[in-house]
Amino acid sequence: MPIYEYISKSPDDTDSSCRICAKGFELRRPIDREALTNCPLCKNPVKKVISRVNTPKVTKPFSTSDAKKAGFQVLEKRCDGSFEKM
C-alpha cells in the first residue's frame, strides 16, 4: 500500500485545524480509494502533498566485473584517443 501525505488547506489558520493536520501527516491507503478531503480528527479540509521520491544511492562506483554482470559494455580509453572493449 502506498503512503500518502496530507496537510491542512489553510496552514496559517491554526485555530481551526488540529496539530496533526497543521503540521501534516502520512497515511497508508489502498490505491483504489479516493484521496482524503477532510482530516480524520478535526474534520477540516486537507490536501494531498506530493512527496519526495526515495532513490537508492550508490556509494561506490561499479567495478568492471559488476558492470559486465549488469549488462553494460565496458570501454577503456587508449593513449591515441580510441576506446578498446574490455
N, C-alpha and C positions, 0 to 999 in steps of 0.2 A: 504494500500500500504506500502510495506517495505521501510525503509530508508537505502540507500547505501552510503558508504563513499569512496571518491576518493582522490588521491594525485598525484602530478606530478611524472612521472617516474624518472626524474632527479632533486631531490630537491636541489642539490648543484648548479645547473645552474639556478640561479635566474634571469639572464638577459633575457633568452628566455621565461620563464614562468611568468604568471601574479601573483599578490599577492594572488589571490584566490586559485589557484591550487598549489602554492608553500607551503601554509600552510595546505591545504586540505579543502574539502568541503563535505557537505551532500546533497543528492538528493533523493527525493521521486520518485520512478519509479515502474510501474507495473512489476510483476514477469515475465510475458511473453516477455518483451522487453530485448534485449541483453544489456550487460554491455557497458558503455561508453568507447570509446577508446581515445577520444580527449576532451580537456577542452572546454566547451561551449563558453568561452570568447576569449581565446588566441589560441585555436586550437592545442595546444601542447599535446603530448601523456600523458595520465593519466592511473593509475592502481587502481583497486578496493582494498580497505583495509578491512581486517577482523575486525569487530567491537567488542567491549566488549558486553557481554551479561548482560542485566539488570534483576536481580532476586529480588523478594521481600524479605525483611529481617523481620524476626520475632523478635520483640523487647522484648517479654515476653514469658516465657515458657507456654505451654498449660496447662490448668487446667485439672483435672481428667475428669470433665464433657465434656469439649471441646474435649479431646482426644477420649472419648467414642462416641461422636456425629460424629467425623470424621472417625469412624470405627476401631480405634485401641483397642487392648486389654491391659488394664492397670493392671500391677502386682505390688505388694508391697513385699519388702524383709523382711522376719521374722528373728528373732534372731538366729535361728538354721541354717540359710543359705538357707532355702527354700523360694519359692515365692508363694504368695497367690493371686488369682484373685480378683480384687476389684469389 
